[in-house]
Amino acid sequence: MLRNFLFKRPDWFKHEGYWRLTQVLKLGPTFAFLAVSAFCLAASFYEAGSGGKSAIAAFGFAVAWFVGAVAYVIAMHWLIRLIFWITEGFKDGSKAAR
């Protein structure tokens, strides 16, 4: 189900080229957020192992970046769907324009 949500082009999105562009805009920053999250998680383990006091803060940053990545994917999905819905409404001969 998650794989279909992330990678399968829905029926309402007809143009393949634009779909690939939106995939880059949706998944590119998500992977960057996840990379920062993994770095913060590694830093929290390092801090905990060396007895540092900032291990909890680094773990909090890791969780925050992960939640941000999930929120970004969901928000971009619905934003793309909203933009498509608006542009379809302005096309000549569409059902919404009648």
Secondary structure as GFF3:
##gff-version 3
##sequence-region A 1 98
A	DSSP	alpha_helix	2	7	.	.	.	ID=ss1
A	DSSP	alpha_helix	16	49	.	.	.	ID=ss2
A	DSSP	alpha_helix	55	90	.	.	.	ID=ss3
A	DSSP	three_ten_helix	95	97	.	.	.	ID=ss4
###
